[in-house]
C-alpha cells in the first residue's frame, strides 16, 4: 500500500491542532492538579500564597486532619453504600423494565412506554416530590430514600431498550426449548450478554449517586450525610469564616487546605473507577443508540 505524503499545509495543520488540544488539556486538567498540589502543601505555608507547579513544603497534615474526622468516615461509608446498592438496584430495575417493553407481546406495552417517556419531559417539581417522598412514602431519614426514588431513569431505559431489541431472537428460543421462562431467560441468557450496556448504565448511576448531595440535604440530614454534602458544608463554612478564621489553630491546618483536601478525597474514588469502565462506555452507548 502506497504511503500518502503529507504536504507542508497538512503538517502545519497537525501542529496547530496539537497546540490547540494541548492548551485545552492544560486548561481542563490544571485546576485538578492545582487542588492536589495545594492539598499536599503544608497548610501554614499555603497561607503565604498559592502554589502552582509543586508543593513548596510537602506535608500530609491536611489528609491526617480530614481522615481523623469521624463524620467524613461515616459520610464515606454512606456514599459508598448508596453508590453500590443504588447503582446495582437501578441497573437491574431499569434493565427489567426495558427488557419487558422490548417484547411486543407485553400487555400494556405502549402505555408503559408512554409513561416512561413523559418522565423525560415533565416532573412534579420540588415541593410535590418532597411531600411524596418525605410524607407519602415516609422515607425521611431512611437510607432507602437514596435508592427507591432513583430506581428508574427513562433515558437509561430507552438506551437499554435499543440494545435488547438488537439481540437475536434465537437466543431466547433456545432457552424456551429447554423449558426456561421469561425470568430465567432474562437472568441467565440476556444479562450475561449485555455486559457493555450494563457497565455503561452502571457508570451513569454510579457517578450520579457519588456526586449527589441535594437529596441528602433534603431527606437525610446529618444522620445520612454524604461525602458531597460534607464537601458542600466545608466550602460554605470556608466562605462564611472568611480570612479572619483562615487558620485553625488546634493542629495547624487552614480551612482552605482542608477544603482542597476534601475535594481530592471525594473525587478520587470515582476518578480511579472510571478508566476500568471506560472500555465498556463507548461500546455500550454505540450499541444502545445505533442498533434496534
MODELLER restraints for C-alpha pairs under 7 A, 6 or more apart:
rsr = mdl.restraints
at = mdl.atoms
rsr.add(forms.Gaussian(group=physical.xy_distance, feature=features.Distance(at['CA:34:A'], at['CA:52:A']), mean=6.16, stdev=0.5))
rsr.add(forms.Gaussian(group=physical.xy_distance, feature=features.Distance(at['CA:35:A'], at['CA:260:A']), mean=5.55, stdev=0.5))
rsr.add(forms.Gaussian(group=physical.xy_distance, feature=features.Distance(at['CA:36:A'], at['CA:264:A']), mean=6.44, stdev=0.5))
rsr.add(forms.Gaussian(group=physical.xy_distance, feature=features.Distance(at['CA:37:A'], at['CA:54:A']), mean=5.86, stdev=0.5))
rsr.add(forms.Gaussian(group=physical.xy_distance, feature=features.Distance(at['CA:37:A'], at['CA:55:A']), mean=5.68, stdev=0.5))
rsr.add(forms.Gaussian(group=physical.xy_distance, feature=features.Distance(at['CA:38:A'], at['CA:51:A']), mean=6.27, stdev=0.5))
rsr.add(forms.Gaussian(group=physical.xy_distance, feature=features.Distance(at['CA:38:A'], at['CA:55:A']), mean=6.74, stdev=0.5))
rsr.add(forms.Gaussian(group=physical.xy_distance, feature=features.Distance(at['CA:38:A'], at['CA:257:A']), mean=6.74, stdev=0.5))
rsr.add(forms.Gaussian(group=physical.xy_distance, feature=features.Distance(at['CA:38:A'], at['CA:260:A']), mean=6.76, stdev=0.5))
rsr.add(forms.Gaussian(group=physical.xy_distance, feature=features.Distance(at['CA:39:A'], at['CA:62:A']), mean=6.57, stdev=0.5))
rsr.add(forms.Gaussian(group=physical.xy_distance, feature=features.Distance(at['CA:39:A'], at['CA:257:A']), mean=5.64, stdev=0.5))
rsr.add(forms.Gaussian(group=physical.xy_distance, feature=features.Distance(at['CA:39:A'], at['CA:260:A']), mean=5.36, stdev=0.5))
rsr.add(forms.Gaussian(group=physical.xy_distance, feature=features.Distance(at['CA:39:A'], at['CA:261:A']), mean=4.90, stdev=0.5))
rsr.add(forms.Gaussian(group=physical.xy_distance, feature=features.Distance(at['CA:40:A'], at['CA:55:A']), mean=6.41, stdev=0.5))
rsr.add(forms.Gaussian(group=physical.xy_distance, feature=features.Distance(at['CA:40:A'], at['CA:58:A']), mean=5.78, stdev=0.5))
rsr.add(forms.Gaussian(group=physical.xy_distance, feature=features.Distance(at['CA:40:A'], at['CA:59:A']), mean=5.52, stdev=0.5))
rsr.add(forms.Gaussian(group=physical.xy_distance, feature=features.Distance(at['CA:40:A'], at['CA:60:A']), mean=5.96, stdev=0.5))
rsr.add(forms.Gaussian(group=physical.xy_distance, feature=features.Distance(at['CA:41:A'], at['CA:55:A']), mean=4.83, stdev=0.5))
rsr.add(forms.Gaussian(group=physical.xy_distance, feature=features.Distance(at['CA:41:A'], at['CA:56:A']), mean=6.43, stdev=0.5))
rsr.add(forms.Gaussian(group=physical.xy_distance, feature=features.Distance(at['CA:41:A'], at['CA:57:A']), mean=5.43, stdev=0.5))
rsr.add(forms.Gaussian(group=physical.xy_distance, feature=features.Distance(at['CA:41:A'], at['CA:58:A']), mean=4.80, stdev=0.5))
rsr.add(forms.Gaussian(group=physical.xy_distance, feature=features.Distance(at['CA:41:A'], at['CA:59:A']), mean=5.37, stdev=0.5))
rsr.add(forms.Gaussian(group=physical.xy_distance, feature=features.Distance(at['CA:42:A'], at['CA:57:A']), mean=5.43, stdev=0.5))
rsr.add(forms.Gaussian(group=physical.xy_distance, feature=features.Distance(at['CA:42:A'], at['CA:58:A']), mean=5.78, stdev=0.5))
rsr.add(forms.Gaussian(group=physical.xy_distance, feature=features.Distance(at['CA:42:A'], at['CA:59:A']), mean=4.87, stdev=0.5))
rsr.add(forms.Gaussian(group=physical.xy_distance, feature=features.Distance(at['CA:43:A'], at['CA:253:A']), mean=5.06, stdev=0.5))
rsr.add(forms.Gaussian(group=physical.xy_distance, feature=features.Distance(at['CA:43:A'], at['CA:254:A']), mean=5.71, stdev=0.5))
rsr.add(forms.Gaussian(group=physical.xy_distance, feature=features.Distance(at['CA:43:A'], at['CA:257:A']), mean=5.79, stdev=0.5))
rsr.add(forms.Gaussian(group=physical.xy_distance, feature=features.Distance(at['CA:44:A'], at['CA:252:A']), mean=6.77, stdev=0.5))
rsr.add(forms.Gaussian(group=physical.xy_distance, feature=features.Distance(at['CA:44:A'], at['CA:253:A']), mean=6.55, stdev=0.5))
rsr.add(forms.Gaussian(group=physical.xy_distance, feature=features.Distance(at['CA:45:A'], at['CA:57:A']), mean=6.97, stdev=0.5))
rsr.add(forms.Gaussian(group=physical.xy_distance, feature=features.Distance(at['CA:62:A'], at['CA:253:A']), mean=6.50, stdev=0.5))
rsr.add(forms.Gaussian(group=physical.xy_distance, feature=features.Distance(at['CA:62:A'], at['CA:257:A']), mean=6.50, stdev=0.5))
rsr.add(forms.Gaussian(group=physical.xy_distance, feature=features.Distance(at['CA:62:A'], at['CA:258:A']), mean=5.86, stdev=0.5))
rsr.add(forms.Gaussian(group=physical.xy_distance, feature=features.Distance(at['CA:62:A'], at['CA:261:A']), mean=6.35, stdev=0.5))
rsr.add(forms.Gaussian(group=physical.xy_distance, feature=features.Distance(at['CA:63:A'], at['CA:261:A']), mean=6.39, stdev=0.5))
rsr.add(forms.Gaussian(group=physical.xy_distance, feature=features.Distance(at['CA:66:A'], at['CA:258:A']), mean=6.86, stdev=0.5))
rsr.add(forms.Gaussian(group=physical.xy_distance, feature=features.Distance(at['CA:67:A'], at['CA:73:A']), mean=6.94, stdev=0.5))
rsr.add(forms.Gaussian(group=physical.xy_distance, feature=features.Distance(at['CA:72:A'], at['CA:227:A']), mean=6.66, stdev=0.5))
rsr.add(forms.Gaussian(group=physical.xy_distance, feature=features.Distance(at['CA:72:A'], at['CA:230:A']), mean=6.95, stdev=0.5))
rsr.add(forms.Gaussian(group=physical.xy_distance, feature=features.Distance(at['CA:75:A'], at['CA:225:A']), mean=5.37, stdev=0.5))
rsr.add(forms.Gaussian(group=physical.xy_distance, feature=features.Distance(at['CA:75:A'], at['CA:226:A']), mean=4.40, stdev=0.5))
rsr.add(forms.Gaussian(group=physical.xy_distance, feature=features.Distance(at['CA:75:A'], at['CA:227:A']), mean=5.01, stdev=0.5))
rsr.add(forms.Gaussian(group=physical.xy_distance, feature=features.Distance(at['CA:76:A'], at['CA:226:A']), mean=6.51, stdev=0.5))
rsr.add(forms.Gaussian(group=physical.xy_distance, feature=features.Distance(at['CA:76:A'], at['CA:227:A']), mean=5.57, stdev=0.5))
rsr.add(forms.Gaussian(group=physical.xy_distance, feature=features.Distance(at['CA:78:A'], at['CA:224:A']), mean=6.83, stdev=0.5))
rsr.add(forms.Gaussian(group=physical.xy_distance, feature=features.Distance(at['CA:78:A'], at['CA:226:A']), mean=5.98, stdev=0.5))
rsr.add(forms.Gaussian(group=physical.xy_distance, feature=features.Distance(at['CA:79:A'], at['CA:210:A']), mean=6.26, stdev=0.5))
rsr.add(forms.Gaussian(group=physical.xy_distance, feature=features.Distance(at['CA:79:A'], at['CA:226:A']), mean=5.23, stdev=0.5))
rsr.add(forms.Gaussian(group=physical.xy_distance, feature=features.Distance(at['CA:79:A'], at['CA:227:A']), mean=6.16, stdev=0.5))
rsr.add(forms.Gaussian(group=physical.xy_distance, feature=features.Distance(at['CA:82:A'], at['CA:146:A']), mean=6.50, stdev=0.5))
rsr.add(forms.Gaussian(group=physical.xy_distance, feature=features.Distance(at['CA:82:A'], at['CA:209:A']), mean=6.65, stdev=0.5))
rsr.add(forms.Gaussian(group=physical.xy_distance, feature=features.Distance(at['CA:83:A'], at['CA:206:A']), mean=5.44, stdev=0.5))
rsr.add(forms.Gaussian(group=physical.xy_distance, feature=features.Distance(at['CA:83:A'], at['CA:209:A']), mean=5.11, stdev=0.5))
rsr.add(forms.Gaussian(group=physical.xy_distance, feature=features.Distance(at['CA:83:A'], at['CA:210:A']), mean=5.81, stdev=0.5))
rsr.add(forms.Gaussian(group=physical.xy_distance, feature=features.Distance(at['CA:86:A'], at['CA:147:A']), mean=5.09, stdev=0.5))
rsr.add(forms.Gaussian(group=physical.xy_distance, feature=features.Distance(at['CA:87:A'], at['CA:202:A']), mean=5.67, stdev=0.5))
rsr.add(forms.Gaussian(group=physical.xy_distance, feature=features.Distance(at['CA:87:A'], at['CA:205:A']), mean=5.12, stdev=0.5))
rsr.add(forms.Gaussian(group=physical.xy_distance, feature=features.Distance(at['CA:87:A'], at['CA:206:A']), mean=5.48, stdev=0.5))
rsr.add(forms.Gaussian(group=physical.xy_distance, feature=features.Distance(at['CA:88:A'], at['CA:202:A']), mean=6.94, stdev=0.5))
rsr.add(forms.Gaussian(group=physical.xy_distance, feature=features.Distance(at['CA:89:A'], at['CA:151:A']), mean=6.57, stdev=0.5))
rsr.add(forms.Gaussian(group=physical.xy_distance, feature=features.Distance(at['CA:90:A'], at['CA:150:A']), mean=6.77, stdev=0.5))
rsr.add(forms.Gaussian(group=physical.xy_distance, feature=features.Distance(at['CA:90:A'], at['CA:151:A']), mean=4.23, stdev=0.5))
rsr.add(forms.Gaussian(group=physical.xy_distance, feature=features.Distance(at['CA:90:A'], at['CA:152:A']), mean=6.08, stdev=0.5))
rsr.add(forms.Gaussian(group=physical.xy_distance, feature=features.Distance(at['CA:91:A'], at['CA:198:A']), mean=6.82, stdev=0.5))
rsr.add(forms.Gaussian(group=physical.xy_distance, feature=features.Distance(at['CA:91:A'], at['CA:201:A']), mean=6.50, stdev=0.5))
rsr.add(forms.Gaussian(group=physical.xy_distance, feature=features.Distance(at['CA:91:A'], at['CA:202:A']), mean=6.21, stdev=0.5))
rsr.add(forms.Gaussian(group=physical.xy_distance, feature=features.Distance(at['CA:93:A'], at['CA:151:A']), mean=6.35, stdev=0.5))
rsr.add(forms.Gaussian(group=physical.xy_distance, feature=features.Distance(at['CA:93:A'], at['CA:152:A']), mean=6.79, stdev=0.5))
rsr.add(forms.Gaussian(group=physical.xy_distance, feature=features.Distance(at['CA:94:A'], at['CA:152:A']), mean=5.60, stdev=0.5))
rsr.add(forms.Gaussian(group=physical.xy_distance, feature=features.Distance(at['CA:94:A'], at['CA:157:A']), mean=5.56, stdev=0.5))
rsr.add(forms.Gaussian(group=physical.xy_distance, feature=features.Distance(at['CA:95:A'], at['CA:157:A']), mean=6.81, stdev=0.5))
rsr.add(forms.Gaussian(group=physical.xy_distance, feature=features.Distance(at['CA:95:A'], at['CA:160:A']), mean=6.52, stdev=0.5))
rsr.add(forms.Gaussian(group=physical.xy_distance, feature=features.Distance(at['CA:98:A'], at['CA:157:A']), mean=5.36, stdev=0.5))
rsr.add(forms.Gaussian(group=physical.xy_distance, feature=features.Distance(at['CA:98:A'], at['CA:158:A']), mean=6.84, stdev=0.5))
rsr.add(forms.Gaussian(group=physical.xy_distance, feature=features.Distance(at['CA:98:A'], at['CA:160:A']), mean=5.91, stdev=0.5))
rsr.add(forms.Gaussian(group=physical.xy_distance, feature=features.Distance(at['CA:98:A'], at['CA:161:A']), mean=4.83, stdev=0.5))
rsr.add(forms.Gaussian(group=physical.xy_distance, feature=features.Distance(at['CA:99:A'], at['CA:161:A']), mean=6.43, stdev=0.5))
rsr.add(forms.Gaussian(group=physical.xy_distance, feature=features.Distance(at['CA:99:A'], at['CA:164:A']), mean=6.24, stdev=0.5))
rsr.add(forms.Gaussian(group=physical.xy_distance, feature=features.Distance(at['CA:100:A'], at['CA:106:A']), mean=6.79, stdev=0.5))
rsr.add(forms.Gaussian(group=physical.xy_distance, feature=features.Distance(at['CA:101:A'], at['CA:109:A']), mean=5.50, stdev=0.5))
rsr.add(forms.Gaussian(group=physical.xy_distance, feature=features.Distance(at['CA:101:A'], at['CA:113:A']), mean=6.93, stdev=0.5))
rsr.add(forms.Gaussian(group=physical.xy_distance, feature=features.Distance(at['CA:102:A'], at['CA:161:A']), mean=5.95, stdev=0.5))
rsr.add(forms.Gaussian(group=physical.xy_distance, feature=features.Distance(at['CA:102:A'], at['CA:164:A']), mean=6.70, stdev=0.5))
rsr.add(forms.Gaussian(group=physical.xy_distance, feature=features.Distance(at['CA:102:A'], at['CA:165:A']), mean=6.12, stdev=0.5))
rsr.add(forms.Gaussian(group=physical.xy_distance, feature=features.Distance(at['CA:116:A'], at['CA:154:A']), mean=5.54, stdev=0.5))
rsr.add(forms.Gaussian(group=physical.xy_distance, feature=features.Distance(at['CA:117:A'], at['CA:154:A']), mean=6.51, stdev=0.5))
rsr.add(forms.Gaussian(group=physical.xy_distance, feature=features.Distance(at['CA:119:A'], at['CA:154:A']), mean=6.80, stdev=0.5))
rsr.add(forms.Gaussian(group=physical.xy_distance, feature=features.Distance(at['CA:120:A'], at['CA:154:A']), mean=6.21, stdev=0.5))
rsr.add(forms.Gaussian(group=physical.xy_distance, feature=features.Distance(at['CA:133:A'], at['CA:139:A']), mean=5.89, stdev=0.5))
rsr.add(forms.Gaussian(group=physical.xy_distance, feature=features.Distance(at['CA:134:A'], at['CA:140:A']), mean=4.74, stdev=0.5))
rsr.add(forms.Gaussian(group=physical.xy_distance, feature=features.Distance(at['CA:134:A'], at['CA:219:A']), mean=6.88, stdev=0.5))
rsr.add(forms.Gaussian(group=physical.xy_distance, feature=features.Distance(at['CA:139:A'], at['CA:145:A']), mean=5.33, stdev=0.5))
rsr.add(forms.Gaussian(group=physical.xy_distance, feature=features.Distance(at['CA:140:A'], at['CA:219:A']), mean=4.96, stdev=0.5))
rsr.add(forms.Gaussian(group=physical.xy_distance, feature=features.Distance(at['CA:140:A'], at['CA:220:A']), mean=6.51, stdev=0.5))
rsr.add(forms.Gaussian(group=physical.xy_distance, feature=features.Distance(at['CA:141:A'], at['CA:219:A']), mean=5.75, stdev=0.5))
rsr.add(forms.Gaussian(group=physical.xy_distance, feature=features.Distance(at['CA:141:A'], at['CA:220:A']), mean=4.70, stdev=0.5))
rsr.add(forms.Gaussian(group=physical.xy_distance, feature=features.Distance(at['CA:141:A'], at['CA:221:A']), mean=6.94, stdev=0.5))
rsr.add(forms.Gaussian(group=physical.xy_distance, feature=features.Distance(at['CA:141:A'], at['CA:223:A']), mean=6.94, stdev=0.5))
rsr.add(forms.Gaussian(group=physical.xy_distance, feature=features.Distance(at['CA:141:A'], at['CA:224:A']), mean=6.90, stdev=0.5))
rsr.add(forms.Gaussian(group=physical.xy_distance, feature=features.Distance(at['CA:156:A'], at['CA:201:A']), mean=6.50, stdev=0.5))
rsr.add(forms.Gaussian(group=physical.xy_distance, feature=features.Distance(at['CA:159:A'], at['CA:288:A']), mean=4.87, stdev=0.5))
rsr.add(forms.Gaussian(group=physical.xy_distance, feature=features.Distance(at['CA:159:A'], at['CA:289:A']), mean=6.18, stdev=0.5))
rsr.add(forms.Gaussian(group=physical.xy_distance, feature=features.Distance(at['CA:160:A'], at['CA:197:A']), mean=6.78, stdev=0.5))
rsr.add(forms.Gaussian(group=physical.xy_distance, feature=features.Distance(at['CA:160:A'], at['CA:288:A']), mean=6.03, stdev=0.5))
rsr.add(forms.Gaussian(group=physical.xy_distance, feature=features.Distance(at['CA:162:A'], at['CA:288:A']), mean=5.11, stdev=0.5))
rsr.add(forms.Gaussian(group=physical.xy_distance, feature=features.Distance(at['CA:162:A'], at['CA:289:A']), mean=6.43, stdev=0.5))
rsr.add(forms.Gaussian(group=physical.xy_distance, feature=features.Distance(at['CA:162:A'], at['CA:291:A']), mean=6.23, stdev=0.5))
rsr.add(forms.Gaussian(group=physical.xy_distance, feature=features.Distance(at['CA:162:A'], at['CA:292:A']), mean=4.92, stdev=0.5))
rsr.add(forms.Gaussian(group=physical.xy_distance, feature=features.Distance(at['CA:163:A'], at['CA:287:A']), mean=6.10, stdev=0.5))
rsr.add(forms.Gaussian(group=physical.xy_distance, feature=features.Distance(at['CA:163:A'], at['CA:288:A']), mean=4.52, stdev=0.5))
rsr.add(forms.Gaussian(group=physical.xy_distance, feature=features.Distance(at['CA:163:A'], at['CA:291:A']), mean=6.64, stdev=0.5))
rsr.add(forms.Gaussian(group=physical.xy_distance, feature=features.Distance(at['CA:163:A'], at['CA:292:A']), mean=6.58, stdev=0.5))
rsr.add(forms.Gaussian(group=physical.xy_distance, feature=features.Distance(at['CA:165:A'], at['CA:292:A']), mean=5.20, stdev=0.5))
rsr.add(forms.Gaussian(group=physical.xy_distance, feature=features.Distance(at['CA:166:A'], at['CA:291:A']), mean=5.91, stdev=0.5))
rsr.add(forms.Gaussian(group=physical.xy_distance, feature=features.Distance(at['CA:166:A'], at['CA:292:A']), mean=4.94, stdev=0.5))
rsr.add(forms.Gaussian(group=physical.xy_distance, feature=features.Distance(at['CA:172:A'], at['CA:185:A']), mean=6.48, stdev=0.5))
rsr.add(forms.Gaussian(group=physical.xy_distance, feature=features.Distance(at['CA:175:A'], at['CA:185:A']), mean=6.22, stdev=0.5))
rsr.add(forms.Gaussian(group=physical.xy_distance, feature=features.Distance(at['CA:196:A'], at['CA:280:A']), mean=4.89, stdev=0.5))
rsr.add(forms.Gaussian(group=physical.xy_distance, feature=features.Distance(at['CA:196:A'], at['CA:283:A']), mean=6.33, stdev=0.5))
rsr.add(forms.Gaussian(group=physical.xy_distance, feature=features.Distance(at['CA:196:A'], at['CA:284:A']), mean=4.64, stdev=0.5))
rsr.add(forms.Gaussian(group=physical.xy_distance, feature=features.Distance(at['CA:197:A'], at['CA:284:A']), mean=4.22, stdev=0.5))
rsr.add(forms.Gaussian(group=physical.xy_distance, feature=features.Distance(at['CA:197:A'], at['CA:285:A']), mean=6.91, stdev=0.5))
rsr.add(forms.Gaussian(group=physical.xy_distance, feature=features.Distance(at['CA:197:A'], at['CA:288:A']), mean=6.92, stdev=0.5))
rsr.add(forms.Gaussian(group=physical.xy_distance, feature=features.Distance(at['CA:199:A'], at['CA:277:A']), mean=6.56, stdev=0.5))
rsr.add(forms.Gaussian(group=physical.xy_distance, feature=features.Distance(at['CA:199:A'], at['CA:280:A']), mean=6.12, stdev=0.5))
rsr.add(forms.Gaussian(group=physical.xy_distance, feature=features.Distance(at['CA:199:A'], at['CA:281:A']), mean=6.95, stdev=0.5))
rsr.add(forms.Gaussian(group=physical.xy_distance, feature=features.Distance(at['CA:200:A'], at['CA:280:A']), mean=6.18, stdev=0.5))
rsr.add(forms.Gaussian(group=physical.xy_distance, feature=features.Distance(at['CA:200:A'], at['CA:281:A']), mean=4.82, stdev=0.5))
rsr.add(forms.Gaussian(group=physical.xy_distance, feature=features.Distance(at['CA:200:A'], at['CA:284:A']), mean=5.76, stdev=0.5))
rsr.add(forms.Gaussian(group=physical.xy_distance, feature=features.Distance(at['CA:211:A'], at['CA:228:A']), mean=6.13, stdev=0.5))
rsr.add(forms.Gaussian(group=physical.xy_distance, feature=features.Distance(at['CA:212:A'], at['CA:228:A']), mean=6.69, stdev=0.5))
rsr.add(forms.Gaussian(group=physical.xy_distance, feature=features.Distance(at['CA:213:A'], at['CA:226:A']), mean=6.70, stdev=0.5))
rsr.add(forms.Gaussian(group=physical.xy_distance, feature=features.Distance(at['CA:213:A'], at['CA:228:A']), mean=5.36, stdev=0.5))
rsr.add(forms.Gaussian(group=physical.xy_distance, feature=features.Distance(at['CA:213:A'], at['CA:229:A']), mean=4.99, stdev=0.5))
rsr.add(forms.Gaussian(group=physical.xy_distance, feature=features.Distance(at['CA:216:A'], at['CA:224:A']), mean=6.61, stdev=0.5))
rsr.add(forms.Gaussian(group=physical.xy_distance, feature=features.Distance(at['CA:216:A'], at['CA:225:A']), mean=6.23, stdev=0.5))
rsr.add(forms.Gaussian(group=physical.xy_distance, feature=features.Distance(at['CA:216:A'], at['CA:226:A']), mean=6.71, stdev=0.5))
rsr.add(forms.Gaussian(group=physical.xy_distance, feature=features.Distance(at['CA:217:A'], at['CA:229:A']), mean=6.95, stdev=0.5))
rsr.add(forms.Gaussian(group=physical.xy_distance, feature=features.Distance(at['CA:227:A'], at['CA:266:A']), mean=6.19, stdev=0.5))
rsr.add(forms.Gaussian(group=physical.xy_distance, feature=features.Distance(at['CA:228:A'], at['CA:266:A']), mean=6.87, stdev=0.5))
rsr.add(forms.Gaussian(group=physical.xy_distance, feature=features.Distance(at['CA:231:A'], at['CA:262:A']), mean=6.26, stdev=0.5))
rsr.add(forms.Gaussian(group=physical.xy_distance, feature=features.Distance(at['CA:231:A'], at['CA:263:A']), mean=6.79, stdev=0.5))
rsr.add(forms.Gaussian(group=physical.xy_distance, feature=features.Distance(at['CA:234:A'], at['CA:259:A']), mean=6.11, stdev=0.5))
rsr.add(forms.Gaussian(group=physical.xy_distance, feature=features.Distance(at['CA:235:A'], at['CA:259:A']), mean=6.31, stdev=0.5))
rsr.add(forms.Gaussian(group=physical.xy_distance, feature=features.Distance(at['CA:238:A'], at['CA:255:A']), mean=5.97, stdev=0.5))
rsr.add(forms.Gaussian(group=physical.xy_distance, feature=features.Distance(at['CA:238:A'], at['CA:256:A']), mean=6.89, stdev=0.5))
rsr.add(forms.Gaussian(group=physical.xy_distance, feature=features.Distance(at['CA:246:A'], at['CA:254:A']), mean=5.52, stdev=0.5))
rsr.add(forms.Gaussian(group=physical.xy_distance, feature=features.Distance(at['CA:246:A'], at['CA:255:A']), mean=5.59, stdev=0.5))
rsr.add(forms.Gaussian(group=physical.xy_distance, feature=features.Distance(at['CA:247:A'], at['CA:253:A']), mean=6.30, stdev=0.5))
rsr.add(forms.Gaussian(group=physical.xy_distance, feature=features.Distance(at['CA:247:A'], at['CA:254:A']), mean=4.43, stdev=0.5))
rsr.add(forms.Gaussian(group=physical.xy_distance, feature=features.Distance(at['CA:247:A'], at['CA:255:A']), mean=6.47, stdev=0.5))
rsr.add(forms.Gaussian(group=physical.xy_distance, feature=features.Distance(at['CA:248:A'], at['CA:254:A']), mean=5.29, stdev=0.5))
rsr.add(forms.Gaussian(group=physical.xy_distance, feature=features.Distance(at['CA:248:A'], at['CA:255:A']), mean=6.79, stdev=0.5))
